[in-house]
Amino acid sequence: MPRLSPKLARALCAFLWPIAIVEFINRAWFLSQNLASTDDFTTVWSAVDRFMSGVPVYSENYVATDPHYLYSPGATLLLSPMMAFGSIDTGRLIFAFIQAAAIVLAIVVVLRWLGVAASSPIIPGVVVIAFLTEPVTNTIDFTNVNGSLLLALVLYLVLLDRRQNLLAGLIIGLAIAIKPVFLPLLFLPFMRKQFSTIAVGIAVVVAANLAAWPLMVQPEDYLAITIPYLGIVRDYANASLPGQLVWLGAHPTLILLWQLFFAVFVMIALVLLLRWLDRDEKFWLATTSGLLLTGAFFLSSLGQQYYSLMLLPMVLTILRPLIGVKDDDGNPAPTVMLSWPAGLATVLLFFYASWVIAPRHILSEWFTIAIACFGWGLLILVIAGAAVRMTIMDVRSGRSFASGYRWIQTWKPRATATQE
């Protein structure tokens, strides 16, 4: 990618930032006020209001197709400050602005972390593109907490990279307390031997729930009602692999086999990516986190397309070789995103469009939900394929396969000297 002159870079920034600001205002102010078919905010607000009013929180009809409150007592406590916003309408507007601002801040932070200059037009350009995508649009439209969770994910990766273990543990603990889907990300500090991060993260989750338990009326309903519901694969508005297969009427054994099939590719990619654990920490952290989250979205009981917002750090690694970032060997920084299948998976997950051809056209309505399932499945295969290709090229360049895992030796206990 040719380097822009400072004058041209400033001109592009001057052109792009107004576009980003207009998009921000439209999404946060106007879109959030025109209630979508899915209204996550009212569900959360009502549950937190029940919590603050001393009324049982988990008292919904889980047979209905309305959005359900699925957060733990600890998450409910963490979300309770939103009641300070006043009325639900004011709260919705403020919450939407918070989520939109968190997304912008997350994009800026992750791009700076990946090596993009603060004055680069890439930053407003990515913000402009991001606010046109389905994950960003529907996160703000539905007014849910995913914008803040994206920021938490980005801060977690940056803090891990800088080995600020306690702060990283605090951030990931808060994220897990709100959405347990982040739990697999403890694999990152485990492999880097940042065990204090894991300890703090788990402690935050436990402390939040212990603090909330005596403050909530009938908190045991979460264990008796909500957790069993979370284990059920619902057959509507569910983009996960099990959700799609249940909708198609597949036998449970067939569903399990397909889950195992894709889980194998997740494991292959996970193992091969470890070769870059100590050679390019940013690439490994961003890509492995994206792989773990993609696997969680795709293989779990429930997946929604806007969950793909959390894959932005991995997707944006495509910029590193384009802006001239090099690895330790002087080669262009690695990324798993530079291929046409990766581009196809990305557009399936991020493109914001309706695929409905005619009212109640069952195939097009199905595809509107299933498109994310295809995207996540393809992305898992893309990451695994890229990891295999990178490993083969790495070995051909003269680095033995075993040498890529020499760091494993540091896990082995030191041999004790024998006395003669």
N, C-alpha and C positions, 0 to 999 in steps of 0.2 A: 504494500500500500504506500503510495507516494506521500512524503511528509509535506504537510500544508505550511505555507508561510504564516507567520503570526497574524498578519493583516487579514488573510483569507479565513483563518480559524476564527478570528474575532467577528468577521462578517457573518460566517455561518452560525455562530452562537447567537448573534443578534437576530438572525432569521428564525432560528429554531426555538429559542426560549419563549417567545410570545405564543407560538403554537402549543408548546407544552403547558403554558399557563392557562390558555383558553380551554384545553382539554381537561386540565385539573379542575377548573371551576365547573365545567359542564358535568363531569362525572361526580364530583363531590357535592355540589350544590343542587343541581337540577335532577340528575339521574336518581340520586338517593331519595328525593322527595316524591318521585312518581313511583309508587310502590310496585315492585315487580311481582310476577307470579310466585316467586320465592321470596319470602320476607324473613330472613334469619334474625334481624334485629328485634322485631317484636317478640319472637320466641325467647330470646335471651333476656330482653328487658322484663318480660312478664315473669320469668323464672327468678330473676334476681329480685324483683319486687316481692314475690312470694317469700323468698328467703328473708328479706329485710322486714317483712310484715309478720313473720312467725307462722307462715302457712306452709304445709307440705309442698316441697318443690317438685318432686317427681310424681305428679298426679295427672299426667296427660293420658289421652287415649292413644296408645301406640299402634292401634289398628288403623287409624286415620292416616291419610297421605300428607297431612300438613307437616311442616318442619317441626321436628321434635327437639326438646332440650336434652342433650346427651352429656353435658359437662359434669364433672365430678364435684363433690362438695368443695374440694380445694379450689377448683377453677371458679366455682360460684363465688367464693370468698374473694378471689383475686379480681373478679369482674364487678364486684359490688360497688366500687367507687363510681361507676357510671351513673348511679342514681343521683349523684350530686349535680348532674346536668339539668335536673328539674323535670320537665314534662317529657313524654316519650318523643314528641315531634322535635323538640329542641335537642334531645339526646341523640336522636337519629342523625340530625344534621352535624352535630359536633363529632359524633363517632365516625361518620363518613369522612369528614375532613381529616380526622386523626389517621384513618386507614390510608387515605390518599397521600397524606404527607409522609407516612411511614414507608409507603412504596417508593416515593421519590427519593427519600433519604437512603433507603436500602440500595436502590440502583446506583446512587452517587457513591456510596461507601464501597460497594462491591466492585465497581469500575475502577475506583482509585486503588483498591487492593490488588486488582488484576493488572495494574500498571498504566491505566489511562490517565493522562495529565488532567489536572483540574480545569485548565483552559481549553481542553479539547472539545470540539463540537460533537464528538461521539456521545458525551454525557447527555446533552439535551436531545440529541437524535434518538438515543435509546429510550429516554423518557417519553418522547413523542410516539414512538412505535409501541412501547409497552402499554400506554393508555388507550391504544386501539385494540388491544388483544382481549380475548374472552376472559382469561383469568383475572386481569385487572378490572375490566369493566364490570363483571358480575360480582367480584369481591365488594366493590363499592355499591353496585346496584342492590345486591342482597344485604349490604351493610353488615358484613361479618368481620371477624377479628383477624382474618388471614393477612391483611396488610401489616399489622403489628407482628404477626408470626414470621413473615418474610424478613422483616427488620431484625427480629431476634435471631433467625437463622444466619443472616449475614454477619451480625455481630459475633455470634458464636464461632463462625469459621475464622474471622479475623483474630479474635482473642485466642483461639487454639493455635493459630499460626504464630502469634506473638508469645505463646506460652504463658499467657495470663490465666492460669488454670482456675483460680477461684472465681473470677468474674465470668469465665466461660461456663463454669458449672452452675452459677447463679442463673445465667441467661437460659441455658438449656433446661434447667430445672423448671423455670417458669413456663417455658414452651411445652414441656412434657405434661406439666400439671394441667394446662389448658387443653392440649391435644396429644394424647399418648402416641400418636403416629410418629412423633419425633423420637420416641424411645430408641429405635435402631441407631440413631446418630451417636449414641454413646460408644459405638464401635470405633469411632474416630479417635477419641482420647485413649481408648483401651489399646489400640495398636500403636499409638505414639507414647504409651506408658505415662500418660498424664492422668494418673489414677485419682488424684485429688479432685479433678474435674468431675469424674464419675461420682465420687463420694458426695460432693457438694450438690450435684444435680439430683441425686436420689434423695438426699436430705431435704432439699427444697420441696420436692413432691410430697414426701411424708409429712413434713412440717405443715404444709398448706392444708392437707386433708385432716390432720390431727387438730389444727386450730379451728377448722370449719365444722368439724363433727359435732361438738357440743353446742354450737351456735345455730344449728339447723334442726328444724322439726322433721322427725322421721328420716334421718340421713340414711338409715339402713335400706330405704327404698331404692337407693342407687345400686346397692348390691343385689337386691331381690328382684328389681324390675328393669332398671336401665341396662345393667351389664348383660343379662340374658338377651335383651333386645339387640344389643350391639353385636352379639354373636350370630344373629339371624341375617341371612342374605336376603335383602328385600328385592322384589322383582319389578320395581318401578324406579325410574330416574336414578339408575345405578350403573355407572360406567366401569366398575371393576370387572375383572374377568369372571369371578363367580356370579356376580349380579347379571351379567349378560347371558351366561350359560343357564342360569336358573330361569331367566325370562324366555329362553329358547326351549326350555323343558328338558335340558340335559340330565342324564342320570348322575347322582352324586359321585359315583366311581369315576365317571368320565370327567367331571369337574375337578376331582382330586388329581387325576392324571395330567390334565392340562396345567394345573397349578404346579405340580412337580416338574413338568417339562420346562416351564419358564423359570422356576426356582433354580434349576440346574444352570441356566444361562446367567442368572444373577450371581450364583456362586463362582462360576468360571470368571466372570468379569471382576468380581470382588477380589479373587486370589491374584489374578494377573495384574490388576491395578496396583497391588502392593509393591510391585517392582519400582514404582515411582514414589513410594512413601517418603524416602529420605533424599530423593533426587530432585523432585519438584513438588514441594509441599502444597503450594497453592492449587496446582492441577489436581493433586491427589485428593485434597480436602473437598474441593468444589465438585469433582467428578464422582467421588465415592459417595458423598452426601446425596447427589442427584440420583445415583444408582439405587441407594437404599430407599429413598423416598419414592422413586418410581415403582420399585418392587412392592412397597407397602401400599401405594395407591392401587396398583394393578391386581395384587393377589389377595387383598383383604376383603372383608365382607361389604364394604361400601367405598365407592370412589366417585368423585365429582370432577368435572373438567377443570374447574377453577382451582383445584388443588395444585395444578401444574404451575401455579405462581411460584411455588417453592423450588422449581427446577431452574429458575433464572440464573443463579450462580454458575451452574454447570453449562447452560446454553451460552452464557456470555464468555466462557473460556475461549470461544471461537475467535475473539478479538485479539488474544495475546499474540499468536503468530502474525496476525495481520498488522499489528502496530510495532512489530520488530522485537518482541520479548524473546530472549534466548534461554535455553536451559543450561545446566552446568557444563555440558559438552560443547556449547556454542551453536547448537542446532535450534531451529525455531521451536518455541514452547509447544509442548504437546496439547492436543485437544481431541476429543472423540467426536466433535461436531462437524468436522470438515468433510462431509460426504453428502451425496444426494439422498440416501436413506435418512440421514440425520435431519436434512432439510424437510423431507416429507413428514417425519415424525413431529418436528417442531410446528409445522403449519397445521397438522391435525390437532395438536394440543392447544395452540395459541390463536388460531384464526377465529375471528368473531363473526359468525354469520348464521343465519337460519337456513336449514336444509329442507324445510317443509315445503313441498311442492303444491299441495292442495289441502284444504281443511280435512283433518282426520285421515290424512294419507298415512297409513300405518308404517310403511317402509321408510319414508322420509322422516317421520317422527322418531322412529327407532334409531335411524342413523344419527340424528341430532344428539342423542345420548351416547350411542356406541362409538362415535368418532374418537372420543378420548380413550376408550378401551383399545382401539386399533393403534392410536398414537403411543400409549404406554408400552404395549406389547412390542411394537416396532422399535421403540427407543431402547428397550432392554436388549433386543437382538443387535441393535446398532452398537451399543456400548460394549457388549461381549465381542462382537466382530472386530471393532476397533482395537480392543485390548489384545486380542489374538494377533492382529496384524502388527501392532506396535511391538509386541513381544518378539515376533518373528524377525522384524526389521532390526530390533535391538540385538538379537543374537547374531544375525548376519553381519552386523557392524563390528563384531569382535567381542562383545560382552557375553559371557557364558550365561546360560539360563540360571544356573545355581548362584552366580555372583549377584544377581538381582535380589537375592533373598539372604545375603550375608548378615543383614541386620537381625535376622532371626536368632543368630548365635548369641546375641546379647540377652535373649530370654532364658538361655540355658543356665542352670546353676553352675557355679565354678567348681571344678573338680578339687577335692581336698587332697592335700599332699599325704602320701603314705609314709609311715615311719619305718625306717630300715631296722 
